Amino acid sequence: MTGIDYTQKIPNNVELASDKRLQRALEAWQPSYIDWWQSMGPTDFNQNEIYLRTAISVDKDGWAHYGFTKMPDYRWGIFLNPQEKDRTIGFGDNLGAPVWQQVPGEYRNWLRRLIVTQADTEPASVEQQRLLGHTAPSLYDLRNLFQVNVEEGRHLWAMVYLLHTYFGRDGREEADELLQRRSGNADHPRILGTFNEPCQDWLSFFCFAMFTDRDGKFQLLSLAESGFDPLARTCRFMLTEEAHHLFVGQTGIGRVIERTCQLTKEHPGRDVKDFGGIPFDTIQRYINYWSSSSTDLYGAEVSSNSANFFSAGLKGRAYEGRYTEHTALNDIYELDRFTDGKLVRESVPLRNAMNEVLRDEYVKDNLKGIDYWNRVCEKHGIEFRFRLPHRRFNRKIGDYSAGRFDIDGALMTEADWNARQLEWLPSDAERAYVKSLMRPVTERGKMAGWIAPPPKGVNDTPIDYEYVKL
């Protein structure tokens, strides 16, 4: 079913009305979700009408409708891609077997862990960004923030549907717990570290959307290969929505760079801060911070869990269909391990390196964004060039978290790190300066002085469109 039934209390394309017990359970969870949104979402804008897109189909073409709605009235629902006839498992020990429509008992705990971890990131990001609306640089950006927020909420619904449908009482308890954890809460934090980091300014938000949401893209790509078919179908449609989040991040940073280029040319030899701009090296340090934090999200370089998930057919490689061999049983992966204070080249079984295989794809995709930003500088004749820090830089998870590495990935002493870290990471003073620029611009078509306007508006509307009715 590609069309979505909006006559139901919970919009869906899974014929929810045919399963009254499940329908009642999800309708009982719905008020708790709304309570969470009202308390932990962008609450001060709940009464404003926002120009938002809403899914009306899971077809690739014409899947969304645009219109004004208040965020608490947004029709969050459950949307899965259509089931593929005769689909088989595409990797691992169960290669070629029919995909599962129910949870295999032997993999129940692993699957639940994968789904809960993915689900927890969705409300976490809304909580991290809940106050940014007060300092939006334009109505265009304010609208994009809220679009990202409501779709993260929609993705939570996607995962909660799986928990309620396939995991019984345990799944219902996990769904309730998703609304109890809080980003940054010392006693009850979100599961993954990056989703507990403060996101208090718009440069951080754009970096988050660029790097952290890009991790989400690759996690979804790997889960979209799953032999558990309802999970695969769920993630495939989530990827359709996720693309906009990455667009917001990449183009948002690009517009900040564009404005800094303009100010640099207008005032040669002067500090752009004198004119309300964000210096290139500050932007680079924010890139370093958020990209390194997001690189941690793939986990340890060598992992028995990743091997188990792959061998079972639960979580594949991104773009698994591009590979010619799908068992990864006899192949090796070479990488530098950090052991006893030294980098040592090792060969490990490929299955145990699946986290690193996914991280490889993530790094390659990030580099495309770096190239995009450097083309902005080239267009303006600016010599500065942005770069992606080495994957060993500033790590908190995995082998490299035990050492200190510079932006090129070279090993350094703790003393050298302490002396030089502010060359690469934002200082308190730098964060304070960026935060001082965060003043709301609410006049239609106007932009804050530190960011350039977008080349076009949303859904072919003019840039001076009233995207948020304040």
Secondary structure as UniProt FT lines:
FT   HELIX           16..18
FT   HELIX           20..40
FT   HELIX           43..45
FT   TURN            46..47
FT   STRAND          49..55
FT   STRAND          64..70
FT   HELIX           71..73
FT   TURN            85..86
FT   TURN            93..96
FT   HELIX           105..107
FT   HELIX           108..128
FT   TURN            129..131
FT   HELIX           132..135
FT   HELIX           139..166
FT   HELIX           168..178
FT   TURN            179..180
FT   TURN            183..184
FT   HELIX           193..196
FT   HELIX           202..207
FT   HELIX           208..212
FT   HELIX           213..223
FT   TURN            224..225
FT   HELIX           229..266
FT   TURN            268..269
FT   HELIX           272..275
FT   HELIX           280..295
FT   HELIX           296..298
FT   HELIX           304..312
FT   TURN            318..319
FT   HELIX           320..322
FT   STRAND          332..339
FT   TURN            340..341
FT   STRAND          342..349
FT   HELIX           350..353
FT   HELIX           354..379
FT   TURN            380..381
FT   TURN            391..394
FT   HELIX           399..402
FT   STRAND          404..405
FT   TURN            407..408
FT   STRAND          411..412
FT   HELIX           414..424
FT   HELIX           428..436
FT   TURN            444..445
FT   TURN            449..450
FT   HELIX           458..460
FT   TURN            463..464
FT   STRAND          468..469
//
